[in-house]
Amino acid sequence: QVHVVESGGGLVQPGGSLRLSCAASGSIFSIDTMGWYRQAPGKQRDLVATITSGGKSNYVDSVKGRFTISRDNAKNTVYLQMNSLKPEDTAVYYCVVKVFARDYWGQGTQVTVSS
């Protein structure tokens, strides 16, 4: 069993920054891809960014240049640094980790960008 827990969400003004963290624990030998998705009210859950075990990252166009994904393999943790936040970034952000070809999701953390 793998447990995934996100933290770091909150309320921030437009133009502000937040850093999300996601820690995986449990029956883990190694983690493949780690990533972040988000879901705004009434919308589907969409990809934000992913990072492979080798450190190769991928971003949705709307966050390129503003968000940075990183990971600490020793801690089984992935981060999402979010800068220049916009109201349209408001959503519940979910972490996903792939272990032995199976995806494990966290419970989500709310990010609200509002003045």
CNS distance restraints for C-alpha pairs under 8 A (distance, minus, plus):
assign (resid   1 and name CA) (resid  26 and name CA) 5.77 0.50 0.50
assign (resid   1 and name CA) (resid  27 and name CA) 5.46 0.50 0.50
assign (resid   2 and name CA) (resid  24 and name CA) 6.72 0.50 0.50
assign (resid   2 and name CA) (resid  25 and name CA) 5.69 0.50 0.50
assign (resid   2 and name CA) (resid  26 and name CA) 4.65 0.50 0.50
assign (resid   2 and name CA) (resid  27 and name CA) 5.71 0.50 0.50
assign (resid   2 and name CA) (resid  28 and name CA) 6.88 0.50 0.50
assign (resid   2 and name CA) (resid 104 and name CA) 6.84 0.50 0.50
assign (resid   3 and name CA) (resid  24 and name CA) 5.53 0.50 0.50
assign (resid   3 and name CA) (resid  25 and name CA) 5.21 0.50 0.50
assign (resid   3 and name CA) (resid  26 and name CA) 6.04 0.50 0.50
assign (resid   3 and name CA) (resid 104 and name CA) 7.40 0.50 0.50
assign (resid   3 and name CA) (resid 106 and name CA) 7.42 0.50 0.50
assign (resid   4 and name CA) (resid  22 and name CA) 6.74 0.50 0.50
assign (resid   4 and name CA) (resid  23 and name CA) 5.75 0.50 0.50
assign (resid   4 and name CA) (resid  24 and name CA) 4.51 0.50 0.50
assign (resid   4 and name CA) (resid  25 and name CA) 6.61 0.50 0.50
assign (resid   4 and name CA) (resid  95 and name CA) 7.40 0.50 0.50
assign (resid   4 and name CA) (resid  96 and name CA) 7.61 0.50 0.50
assign (resid   4 and name CA) (resid  97 and name CA) 7.76 0.50 0.50
assign (resid   4 and name CA) (resid 104 and name CA) 6.89 0.50 0.50
assign (resid   4 and name CA) (resid 105 and name CA) 6.14 0.50 0.50
assign (resid   4 and name CA) (resid 106 and name CA) 4.68 0.50 0.50
assign (resid   4 and name CA) (resid 107 and name CA) 7.71 0.50 0.50
assign (resid   5 and name CA) (resid  22 and name CA) 5.47 0.50 0.50
assign (resid   5 and name CA) (resid  23 and name CA) 5.46 0.50 0.50
assign (resid   5 and name CA) (resid  24 and name CA) 6.60 0.50 0.50
assign (resid   5 and name CA) (resid  95 and name CA) 7.78 0.50 0.50
assign (resid   5 and name CA) (resid 106 and name CA) 5.21 0.50 0.50
assign (resid   5 and name CA) (resid 107 and name CA) 6.77 0.50 0.50
assign (resid   5 and name CA) (resid 108 and name CA) 7.90 0.50 0.50
assign (resid   6 and name CA) (resid  20 and name CA) 7.06 0.50 0.50
assign (resid   6 and name CA) (resid  21 and name CA) 5.59 0.50 0.50
assign (resid   6 and name CA) (resid  22 and name CA) 4.26 0.50 0.50
assign (resid   6 and name CA) (resid  23 and name CA) 6.61 0.50 0.50
assign (resid   6 and name CA) (resid  94 and name CA) 7.32 0.50 0.50
assign (resid   6 and name CA) (resid  95 and name CA) 6.58 0.50 0.50
assign (resid   6 and name CA) (resid 106 and name CA) 6.23 0.50 0.50
assign (resid   6 and name CA) (resid 107 and name CA) 7.14 0.50 0.50
assign (resid   6 and name CA) (resid 108 and name CA) 6.25 0.50 0.50
assign (resid   6 and name CA) (resid 109 and name CA) 6.23 0.50 0.50
assign (resid   7 and name CA) (resid  20 and name CA) 5.79 0.50 0.50
assign (resid   7 and name CA) (resid  21 and name CA) 5.27 0.50 0.50
assign (resid   7 and name CA) (resid  22 and name CA) 6.38 0.50 0.50
assign (resid   7 and name CA) (resid 109 and name CA) 6.30 0.50 0.50
assign (resid   8 and name CA) (resid  18 and name CA) 7.09 0.50 0.50
assign (resid   8 and name CA) (resid  19 and name CA) 5.90 0.50 0.50
assign (resid   8 and name CA) (resid  20 and name CA) 4.51 0.50 0.50
assign (resid   8 and name CA) (resid  21 and name CA) 6.12 0.50 0.50
assign (resid   8 and name CA) (resid 109 and name CA) 7.30 0.50 0.50
assign (resid   9 and name CA) (resid  18 and name CA) 7.08 0.50 0.50
assign (resid   9 and name CA) (resid  19 and name CA) 7.54 0.50 0.50
assign (resid   9 and name CA) (resid  20 and name CA) 6.26 0.50 0.50
assign (resid   9 and name CA) (resid 109 and name CA) 5.36 0.50 0.50
assign (resid   9 and name CA) (resid 110 and name CA) 5.29 0.50 0.50
assign (resid   9 and name CA) (resid 111 and name CA) 4.96 0.50 0.50
assign (resid   9 and name CA) (resid 112 and name CA) 7.96 0.50 0.50
assign (resid  10 and name CA) (resid  18 and name CA) 7.90 0.50 0.50
assign (resid  10 and name CA) (resid 109 and name CA) 7.98 0.50 0.50
assign (resid  10 and name CA) (resid 110 and name CA) 6.13 0.50 0.50
assign (resid  10 and name CA) (resid 111 and name CA) 5.05 0.50 0.50
assign (resid  10 and name CA) (resid 112 and name CA) 6.12 0.50 0.50
assign (resid  11 and name CA) (resid 111 and name CA) 6.16 0.50 0.50
assign (resid  11 and name CA) (resid 112 and name CA) 4.74 0.50 0.50
assign (resid  11 and name CA) (resid 113 and name CA) 5.93 0.50 0.50
assign (resid  11 and name CA) (resid 114 and name CA) 7.15 0.50 0.50
assign (resid  12 and name CA) (resid  16 and name CA) 5.98 0.50 0.50
assign (resid  12 and name CA) (resid  17 and name CA) 7.14 0.50 0.50
assign (resid  12 and name CA) (resid  18 and name CA) 7.58 0.50 0.50
assign (resid  12 and name CA) (resid 111 and name CA) 7.84 0.50 0.50
assign (resid  12 and name CA) (resid 112 and name CA) 6.29 0.50 0.50
assign (resid  12 and name CA) (resid 113 and name CA) 5.00 0.50 0.50
assign (resid  12 and name CA) (resid 114 and name CA) 6.29 0.50 0.50
assign (resid  12 and name CA) (resid 115 and name CA) 7.66 0.50 0.50
assign (resid  13 and name CA) (resid  85 and name CA) 7.65 0.50 0.50
assign (resid  13 and name CA) (resid 113 and name CA) 5.39 0.50 0.50
assign (resid  13 and name CA) (resid 114 and name CA) 5.01 0.50 0.50
assign (resid  13 and name CA) (resid 115 and name CA) 4.98 0.50 0.50
assign (resid  14 and name CA) (resid  84 and name CA) 6.98 0.50 0.50
assign (resid  14 and name CA) (resid  85 and name CA) 5.39 0.50 0.50
assign (resid  14 and name CA) (resid  86 and name CA) 5.10 0.50 0.50
assign (resid  14 and name CA) (resid  87 and name CA) 6.34 0.50 0.50
assign (resid  14 and name CA) (resid 113 and name CA) 5.74 0.50 0.50
assign (resid  14 and name CA) (resid 114 and name CA) 6.00 0.50 0.50
assign (resid  14 and name CA) (resid 115 and name CA) 6.49 0.50 0.50
assign (resid  15 and name CA) (resid  83 and name CA) 7.01 0.50 0.50
assign (resid  15 and name CA) (resid  84 and name CA) 4.13 0.50 0.50
assign (resid  15 and name CA) (resid  85 and name CA) 4.86 0.50 0.50
assign (resid  15 and name CA) (resid  86 and name CA) 6.39 0.50 0.50
assign (resid  16 and name CA) (resid  83 and name CA) 6.14 0.50 0.50
assign (resid  16 and name CA) (resid  84 and name CA) 5.48 0.50 0.50
assign (resid  16 and name CA) (resid  85 and name CA) 5.49 0.50 0.50
assign (resid  17 and name CA) (resid  81 and name CA) 7.49 0.50 0.50
assign (resid  17 and name CA) (resid  82 and name CA) 5.39 0.50 0.50
assign (resid  17 and name CA) (resid  83 and name CA) 4.39 0.50 0.50
assign (resid  17 and name CA) (resid  84 and name CA) 6.25 0.50 0.50
assign (resid  17 and name CA) (resid  85 and name CA) 6.20 0.50 0.50
assign (resid  18 and name CA) (resid  81 and name CA) 6.20 0.50 0.50
assign (resid  18 and name CA) (resid  82 and name CA) 5.24 0.50 0.50
assign (resid  18 and name CA) (resid  83 and name CA) 6.75 0.50 0.50
assign (resid  19 and name CA) (resid  79 and name CA) 6.90 0.50 0.50
assign (resid  19 and name CA) (resid  80 and name CA) 5.61 0.50 0.50
assign (resid  19 and name CA) (resid  81 and name CA) 4.45 0.50 0.50
assign (resid  19 and name CA) (resid  82 and name CA) 5.94 0.50 0.50
assign (resid  20 and name CA) (resid  79 and name CA) 5.52 0.50 0.50
assign (resid  20 and name CA) (resid  80 and name CA) 4.99 0.50 0.50
assign (resid  20 and name CA) (resid  81 and name CA) 6.43 0.50 0.50
assign (resid  20 and name CA) (resid  82 and name CA) 7.91 0.50 0.50
assign (resid  21 and name CA) (resid  77 and name CA) 6.97 0.50 0.50
assign (resid  21 and name CA) (resid  78 and name CA) 5.92 0.50 0.50
assign (resid  21 and name CA) (resid  79 and name CA) 4.54 0.50 0.50
assign (resid  21 and name CA) (resid  80 and name CA) 6.55 0.50 0.50
assign (resid  22 and name CA) (resid  77 and name CA) 5.43 0.50 0.50
assign (resid  22 and name CA) (resid  78 and name CA) 5.24 0.50 0.50
assign (resid  22 and name CA) (resid  79 and name CA) 6.29 0.50 0.50
assign (resid  22 and name CA) (resid  95 and name CA) 6.36 0.50 0.50
assign (resid  23 and name CA) (resid  75 and name CA) 7.45 0.50 0.50
assign (resid  23 and name CA) (resid  76 and name CA) 5.90 0.50 0.50
assign (resid  23 and name CA) (resid  77 and name CA) 4.40 0.50 0.50
assign (resid  23 and name CA) (resid  78 and name CA) 6.67 0.50 0.50
assign (resid  24 and name CA) (resid  76 and name CA) 5.50 0.50 0.50
assign (resid  24 and name CA) (resid  77 and name CA) 6.28 0.50 0.50
assign (resid  24 and name CA) (resid  97 and name CA) 7.62 0.50 0.50
assign (resid  25 and name CA) (resid  76 and name CA) 7.25 0.50 0.50
assign (resid  28 and name CA) (resid  99 and name CA) 7.12 0.50 0.50
assign (resid  30 and name CA) (resid  99 and name CA) 6.71 0.50 0.50
assign (resid  31 and name CA) (resid  53 and name CA) 6.83 0.50 0.50
assign (resid  31 and name CA) (resid  76 and name CA) 7.42 0.50 0.50
assign (resid  31 and name CA) (resid  97 and name CA) 6.85 0.50 0.50
assign (resid  31 and name CA) (resid  98 and name CA) 5.97 0.50 0.50
assign (resid  31 and name CA) (resid  99 and name CA) 5.01 0.50 0.50
assign (resid  31 and name CA) (resid 100 and name CA) 7.62 0.50 0.50
assign (resid  32 and name CA) (resid  52 and name CA) 6.10 0.50 0.50
assign (resid  32 and name CA) (resid  53 and name CA) 5.30 0.50 0.50
assign (resid  32 and name CA) (resid  97 and name CA) 7.22 0.50 0.50
assign (resid  32 and name CA) (resid  98 and name CA) 5.31 0.50 0.50
assign (resid  32 and name CA) (resid  99 and name CA) 5.91 0.50 0.50
assign (resid  32 and name CA) (resid 100 and name CA) 7.55 0.50 0.50
assign (resid  32 and name CA) (resid 101 and name CA) 7.92 0.50 0.50
assign (resid  33 and name CA) (resid  50 and name CA) 6.75 0.50 0.50
assign (resid  33 and name CA) (resid  51 and name CA) 5.67 0.50 0.50
assign (resid  33 and name CA) (resid  52 and name CA) 4.37 0.50 0.50
assign (resid  33 and name CA) (resid  53 and name CA) 5.92 0.50 0.50
assign (resid  33 and name CA) (resid  97 and name CA) 6.08 0.50 0.50
assign (resid  33 and name CA) (resid  98 and name CA) 5.42 0.50 0.50
assign (resid  34 and name CA) (resid  50 and name CA) 5.71 0.50 0.50
assign (resid  34 and name CA) (resid  51 and name CA) 5.49 0.50 0.50
assign (resid  34 and name CA) (resid  52 and name CA) 6.45 0.50 0.50
assign (resid  34 and name CA) (resid  53 and name CA) 7.83 0.50 0.50
assign (resid  34 and name CA) (resid  78 and name CA) 6.76 0.50 0.50
assign (resid  34 and name CA) (resid  95 and name CA) 7.48 0.50 0.50
assign (resid  34 and name CA) (resid  96 and name CA) 5.80 0.50 0.50
assign (resid  34 and name CA) (resid  97 and name CA) 4.45 0.50 0.50
assign (resid  34 and name CA) (resid  98 and name CA) 6.32 0.50 0.50
assign (resid  35 and name CA) (resid  48 and name CA) 7.60 0.50 0.50
assign (resid  35 and name CA) (resid  49 and name CA) 5.59 0.50 0.50
assign (resid  35 and name CA) (resid  50 and name CA) 4.00 0.50 0.50
assign (resid  35 and name CA) (resid  51 and name CA) 6.11 0.50 0.50
assign (resid  35 and name CA) (resid  78 and name CA) 7.53 0.50 0.50
assign (resid  35 and name CA) (resid  95 and name CA) 5.76 0.50 0.50
assign (resid  35 and name CA) (resid  96 and name CA) 5.29 0.50 0.50
assign (resid  35 and name CA) (resid  97 and name CA) 6.46 0.50 0.50
assign (resid  36 and name CA) (resid  47 and name CA) 6.43 0.50 0.50
assign (resid  36 and name CA) (resid  48 and name CA) 5.45 0.50 0.50
assign (resid  36 and name CA) (resid  49 and name CA) 5.39 0.50 0.50
assign (resid  36 and name CA) (resid  50 and name CA) 6.34 0.50 0.50
assign (resid  36 and name CA) (resid  80 and name CA) 7.70 0.50 0.50
assign (resid  36 and name CA) (resid  93 and name CA) 6.70 0.50 0.50
assign (resid  36 and name CA) (resid  94 and name CA) 5.60 0.50 0.50
assign (resid  36 and name CA) (resid  95 and name CA) 4.64 0.50 0.50
assign (resid  36 and name CA) (resid  96 and name CA) 6.21 0.50 0.50
assign (resid  37 and name CA) (resid  45 and name CA) 6.40 0.50 0.50
assign (resid  37 and name CA) (resid  46 and name CA) 5.35 0.50 0.50
assign (resid  37 and name CA) (resid  47 and name CA) 4.37 0.50 0.50
assign (resid  37 and name CA) (resid  48 and name CA) 4.96 0.50 0.50
assign (resid  37 and name CA) (resid  49 and name CA) 7.05 0.50 0.50
assign (resid  37 and name CA) (resid  93 and name CA) 5.70 0.50 0.50
assign (resid  37 and name CA) (resid  94 and name CA) 5.09 0.50 0.50
assign (resid  37 and name CA) (resid  95 and name CA) 6.39 0.50 0.50
assign (resid  37 and name CA) (resid  96 and name CA) 7.66 0.50 0.50
assign (resid  38 and name CA) (resid  45 and name CA) 5.43 0.50 0.50
assign (resid  38 and name CA) (resid  46 and name CA) 5.45 0.50 0.50
assign (resid  38 and name CA) (resid  47 and name CA) 6.56 0.50 0.50
assign (resid  38 and name CA) (resid  48 and name CA) 6.61 0.50 0.50
assign (resid  38 and name CA) (resid  91 and name CA) 5.82 0.50 0.50
assign (resid  38 and name CA) (resid  92 and name CA) 5.43 0.50 0.50
assign (resid  38 and name CA) (resid  93 and name CA) 4.25 0.50 0.50
assign (resid  38 and name CA) (resid  94 and name CA) 5.81 0.50 0.50
assign (resid  39 and name CA) (resid  43 and name CA) 6.21 0.50 0.50
assign (resid  39 and name CA) (resid  44 and name CA) 5.85 0.50 0.50
assign (resid  39 and name CA) (resid  45 and name CA) 4.32 0.50 0.50
assign (resid  39 and name CA) (resid  46 and name CA) 6.29 0.50 0.50
assign (resid  39 and name CA) (resid  91 and name CA) 5.20 0.50 0.50
assign (resid  39 and name CA) (resid  92 and name CA) 5.27 0.50 0.50
assign (resid  39 and name CA) (resid  93 and name CA) 6.55 0.50 0.50
assign (resid  40 and name CA) (resid  44 and name CA) 7.26 0.50 0.50
assign (resid  40 and name CA) (resid  45 and name CA) 7.46 0.50 0.50
assign (resid  40 and name CA) (resid  90 and name CA) 6.55 0.50 0.50
assign (resid  40 and name CA) (resid  91 and name CA) 4.25 0.50 0.50
assign (resid  40 and name CA) (resid  92 and name CA) 6.35 0.50 0.50
assign (resid  41 and name CA) (resid  91 and name CA) 7.06 0.50 0.50
assign (resid  47 and name CA) (resid  59 and name CA) 7.98 0.50 0.50
assign (resid  47 and name CA) (resid  60 and name CA) 6.73 0.50 0.50
assign (resid  48 and name CA) (resid  59 and name CA) 5.86 0.50 0.50
assign (resid  48 and name CA) (resid  60 and name CA) 5.37 0.50 0.50
assign (resid  48 and name CA) (resid  63 and name CA) 7.30 0.50 0.50
assign (resid  49 and name CA) (resid  57 and name CA) 7.07 0.50 0.50
assign (resid  49 and name CA) (resid  58 and name CA) 5.40 0.50 0.50
assign (resid  49 and name CA) (resid  59 and name CA) 4.34 0.50 0.50
assign (resid  49 and name CA) (resid  60 and name CA) 6.31 0.50 0.50
assign (resid  49 and name CA) (resid  69 and name CA) 6.68 0.50 0.50
assign (resid  50 and name CA) (resid  57 and name CA) 5.54 0.50 0.50
assign (resid  50 and name CA) (resid  58 and name CA) 5.23 0.50 0.50
assign (resid  50 and name CA) (resid  59 and name CA) 6.72 0.50 0.50
assign (resid  50 and name CA) (resid  69 and name CA) 7.11 0.50 0.50
assign (resid  51 and name CA) (resid  55 and name CA) 5.72 0.50 0.50
assign (resid  51 and name CA) (resid  56 and name CA) 5.35 0.50 0.50
assign (resid  51 and name CA) (resid  57 and name CA) 4.24 0.50 0.50
assign (resid  51 and name CA) (resid  58 and name CA) 6.43 0.50 0.50
assign (resid  51 and name CA) (resid  69 and name CA) 6.87 0.50 0.50
assign (resid  51 and name CA) (resid  70 and name CA) 7.03 0.50 0.50
assign (resid  51 and name CA) (resid  71 and name CA) 7.60 0.50 0.50
assign (resid  52 and name CA) (resid  56 and name CA) 5.23 0.50 0.50
assign (resid  52 and name CA) (resid  57 and name CA) 6.56 0.50 0.50
assign (resid  53 and name CA) (resid  73 and name CA) 7.59 0.50 0.50
assign (resid  55 and name CA) (resid  70 and name CA) 7.52 0.50 0.50
assign (resid  55 and name CA) (resid  71 and name CA) 7.60 0.50 0.50
assign (resid  57 and name CA) (resid  69 and name CA) 7.01 0.50 0.50
assign (resid  59 and name CA) (resid  63 and name CA) 6.68 0.50 0.50
assign (resid  59 and name CA) (resid  64 and name CA) 6.03 0.50 0.50
assign (resid  60 and name CA) (resid  64 and name CA) 6.60 0.50 0.50
assign (resid  63 and name CA) (resid  67 and name CA) 5.58 0.50 0.50
assign (resid  66 and name CA) (resid  82 and name CA) 6.13 0.50 0.50
assign (resid  66 and name CA) (resid  83 and name CA) 5.12 0.50 0.50
assign (resid  66 and name CA) (resid  84 and name CA) 6.04 0.50 0.50
assign (resid  66 and name CA) (resid  85 and name CA) 7.67 0.50 0.50
assign (resid  67 and name CA) (resid  80 and name CA) 6.69 0.50 0.50
assign (resid  67 and name CA) (resid  81 and name CA) 5.47 0.50 0.50
assign (resid  67 and name CA) (resid  82 and name CA) 4.47 0.50 0.50
assign (resid  67 and name CA) (resid  83 and name CA) 6.00 0.50 0.50
assign (resid  68 and name CA) (resid  80 and name CA) 5.67 0.50 0.50
assign (resid  68 and name CA) (resid  81 and name CA) 5.05 0.50 0.50
assign (resid  68 and name CA) (resid  82 and name CA) 6.62 0.50 0.50
assign (resid  69 and name CA) (resid  78 and name CA) 7.23 0.50 0.50
assign (resid  69 and name CA) (resid  79 and name CA) 5.63 0.50 0.50
assign (resid  69 and name CA) (resid  80 and name CA) 4.59 0.50 0.50
assign (resid  69 and name CA) (resid  81 and name CA) 6.37 0.50 0.50
assign (resid  70 and name CA) (resid  78 and name CA) 5.76 0.50 0.50
assign (resid  70 and name CA) (resid  79 and name CA) 5.23 0.50 0.50
assign (resid  70 and name CA) (resid  80 and name CA) 6.61 0.50 0.50
assign (resid  71 and name CA) (resid  76 and name CA) 7.54 0.50 0.50
assign (resid  71 and name CA) (resid  77 and name CA) 5.63 0.50 0.50
assign (resid  71 and name CA) (resid  78 and name CA) 4.13 0.50 0.50
assign (resid  71 and name CA) (resid  79 and name CA) 5.91 0.50 0.50
assign (resid  72 and name CA) (resid  76 and name CA) 6.02 0.50 0.50
assign (resid  72 and name CA) (resid  77 and name CA) 5.29 0.50 0.50
assign (resid  72 and name CA) (resid  78 and name CA) 6.33 0.50 0.50
assign (resid  73 and name CA) (resid  77 and name CA) 6.50 0.50 0.50
assign (resid  85 and name CA) (resid  89 and name CA) 6.49 0.50 0.50
assign (resid  85 and name CA) (resid 113 and name CA) 6.74 0.50 0.50
assign (resid  86 and name CA) (resid  90 and name CA) 7.58 0.50 0.50
assign (resid  86 and name CA) (resid 113 and name CA) 6.14 0.50 0.50
assign (resid  87 and name CA) (resid 112 and name CA) 7.36 0.50 0.50
assign (resid  87 and name CA) (resid 113 and name CA) 4.71 0.50 0.50
assign (resid  87 and name CA) (resid 114 and name CA) 5.88 0.50 0.50
assign (resid  88 and name CA) (resid 113 and name CA) 7.59 0.50 0.50
assign (resid  89 and name CA) (resid 111 and name CA) 7.58 0.50 0.50
assign (resid  89 and name CA) (resid 112 and name CA) 7.48 0.50 0.50
assign (resid  89 and name CA) (resid 113 and name CA) 6.71 0.50 0.50
assign (resid  90 and name CA) (resid 110 and name CA) 7.82 0.50 0.50
assign (resid  90 and name CA) (resid 111 and name CA) 5.41 0.50 0.50
assign (resid  90 and name CA) (resid 112 and name CA) 4.59 0.50 0.50
assign (resid  90 and name CA) (resid 113 and name CA) 5.44 0.50 0.50
assign (resid  91 and name CA) (resid 110 and name CA) 6.08 0.50 0.50
assign (resid  91 and name CA) (resid 111 and name CA) 5.54 0.50 0.50
assign (resid  91 and name CA) (resid 112 and name CA) 6.61 0.50 0.50
assign (resid  92 and name CA) (resid 108 and name CA) 5.83 0.50 0.50
assign (resid  92 and name CA) (resid 109 and name CA) 5.38 0.50 0.50
assign (resid  92 and name CA) (resid 110 and name CA) 4.34 0.50 0.50
assign (resid  92 and name CA) (resid 111 and name CA) 5.99 0.50 0.50
assign (resid  93 and name CA) (resid 108 and name CA) 5.28 0.50 0.50
assign (resid  93 and name CA) (resid 109 and name CA) 5.26 0.50 0.50
assign (resid  93 and name CA) (resid 110 and name CA) 6.19 0.50 0.50
assign (resid  93 and name CA) (resid 111 and name CA) 6.95 0.50 0.50
assign (resid  94 and name CA) (resid 105 and name CA) 6.87 0.50 0.50
assign (resid  94 and name CA) (resid 106 and name CA) 5.89 0.50 0.50
assign (resid  94 and name CA) (resid 107 and name CA) 6.69 0.50 0.50
assign (resid  94 and name CA) (resid 108 and name CA) 4.39 0.50 0.50
assign (resid  94 and name CA) (resid 109 and name CA) 6.61 0.50 0.50
assign (resid  95 and name CA) (resid 105 and name CA) 5.80 0.50 0.50
assign (resid  95 and name CA) (resid 106 and name CA) 5.39 0.50 0.50
assign (resid  95 and name CA) (resid 108 and name CA) 6.93 0.50 0.50
assign (resid  96 and name CA) (resid 103 and name CA) 6.34 0.50 0.50
assign (resid  96 and name CA) (resid 104 and name CA) 5.49 0.50 0.50
assign (resid  96 and name CA) (resid 105 and name CA) 4.54 0.50 0.50
assign (resid  96 and name CA) (resid 106 and name CA) 6.50 0.50 0.50
assign (resid  97 and name CA) (resid 103 and name CA) 5.63 0.50 0.50
assign (resid  97 and name CA) (resid 104 and name CA) 5.33 0.50 0.50
assign (resid  97 and name CA) (resid 105 and name CA) 6.70 0.50 0.50
assign (resid  98 and name CA) (resid 102 and name CA) 5.32 0.50 0.50
assign (resid  98 and name CA) (resid 103 and name CA) 4.51 0.50 0.50
assign (resid  98 and name CA) (resid 104 and name CA) 6.34 0.50 0.50
assign (resid  99 and name CA) (resid 103 and name CA) 6.54 0.50 0.50
assign (resid  99 and name CA) (resid 104 and name CA) 7.65 0.50 0.50
